[in-house]
Amino acid sequence: MVTAAPPVLKINEFVALLSEQGWRVSLIATPSAASWIDLDALATETGCMTRVTARPPGQQDSLPTADMVIAAPLTFNSLNKWAAGISDSVALGVLNELLGAEIPIIAAPCVKALLRKHPAYVDSVERLTQCGVIMLDPDAVTTRAEDGLAAFDWAQILSAVTVSTSD
């Protein structure tokens, strides 16, 4: 699941890393994130369309059953909505639903240091962690690209995937 934070601009790099490790990747994007990424290129890389909008009633779900969920990058807004149970996008609806699925869920917030001091962020991280979400430290996974935008160290996130599935 991807949201509209700068690291999403390089989500194809993470898709490639996951694929190299044998994962079958399916993406769900918030509408804003979808406007930032090349949906056709990602469909070619993953073999399935990135889900952005709800499928019509009666239409078969094209997404496979999830073995794991990775929410990366996860914005301040989406993280807080998720913790509050708000499902105003397909991406958040799926996150809310799968919170009870007893599969590993890794979240990699891309949130500015000042916003991480906001009480809503602190409460949301605590609530989701109590629900079993593996919450990665933004300082540990975020770098700065040459253009100054936040970027993710996708290898660090892949390490969390490896650890969470080695049990």
N, C-alpha and C positions, 0 to 999 in steps of 0.2 A: 504494500500500500504506500503510495507516494503522495505528498502534499507539496504545495507551492513554496518551497524554500530553495535557495540557490543550489544546494547539492543535487537536486533533481535534474539539473542540466547535464549531469554526467551519470545518470542512472544506468545508461547502457554499459558502463564500465562494471557496475555491480552485477548486472544481469550476466555479463560475460564471466565474471568470477564464480558466480553461483553455478552457471552452466558447466564450467570446467570441473566443478566439484560433483557433478552428476545431478544437480537439482533441476527439476522441471519448473520453470519460472512462469508465473501468471501475474500480471500487474493489474491493480485497481488504482485509479488516480482520482483525486478530487478534480472538479472542473477547472479550477485555476491551474493546478499542476498540469493537466492535460493540454492546456494552452501553451505551456512552456516546452513541451517535449515533442519529439517526432514519433507520433503514434504508429505510423506505417513502418518505420525502421524497427521499432520495438516489436511490432507484430511479426516481422520477418525474423528477428532474433529469437523470440520466445515461441513462435509457432501458434500464438493465439492473440486475439485482439485485446488491447488494454480496455478494461471495463471502466466506463466513466458514468454512464447513465443506467438506470434500472432497465431490466429486460421487460418486455411486455408480458402480462399474465398469460400463462399457457405456453410460453416459449421455453424450450429446454435450456437449462443453464449450460453455458459453454465453458465455464471454469471447472477445473478438476477439484476434487475434494482436497482441502489443504492439509498438509502434514506439518506445516509451520507457517507462521505469519511474521513478516518483517515490516514494520512501519518505519520507513526511512526514506527521505527525511520527514520528520513529524514536526509541524509548526506549533507554536504556542496556542494558537486558536484551535487547531484540530485536537491537540492533546487535551485541552480543557473540555472541549465538547465531548470527546470520547469518555473521559472520566465522569462526566455528568450524564452519560447515556443518551446524548443527543445524536440522532441519526438523520441529519439533514442532507446527506449525500450518500451515494452507494458505498463509498469508501468507509465512511463512519458507520454506516449500517452493518457492513460486514465485520468491521472491528468489534462493534458491540456484540454482534451475534457470536463471533468466534471466541470472545472472552470466556464463554462458558463451555467451550469445546474440548478443554483439557488437552490442548496442543501447545507447544512452545510458541510464545509471542515475544518478539524482541522489538523494542522501540528505541529509535535513535533520534531524540529531539534535536532540532536545529533552532535553538532559542538563544537570543542575546543574553549576556550575563545579567543585565539590569532586569529583564523580564523574568529571569529565573528567581529573582528575589520577590516577585509578586506572590501574594498569598495563594492565589488561585493555582499557580504553577506548582507551588510546594504541596498543596493539598491534592492536586491531581496526580502528581508523581507518586505520592504516598498511597493514594487510593488504588491506582493501577498496579503498583508494586504489591500491595496486599492481595490483589486478585491474581498474582502470579506472573505479571508481565516483567520481563527482564528489561529493565530501564538502563540504557547505556548513558554514561556521563558525557554530556555534550563536549566538555573540554578534552576528553580522551579521543573523540572521533572526529572533531572538527578542526580543519586547517584553513588556511587562507590561500586561495588561488592567486596566480600572478596578477589577475585583474582586481584583486582585493575582495572578491566575493567569498563567502563561506563555501567551503568544500568539505567533503567527507573523506576520511581515510577508510576507503571501502574494505581494505584488508583487515582493519580492526573489527569492523562489523562482521565480516566473514569469520573471524576468530570466535566471536560470540556465538555465531551459528554453529560452528564446530563444537564448541564447549556445550551448548545447550542440547545437542543431539548425541553426545557421546555417553550419556547416562545409560 
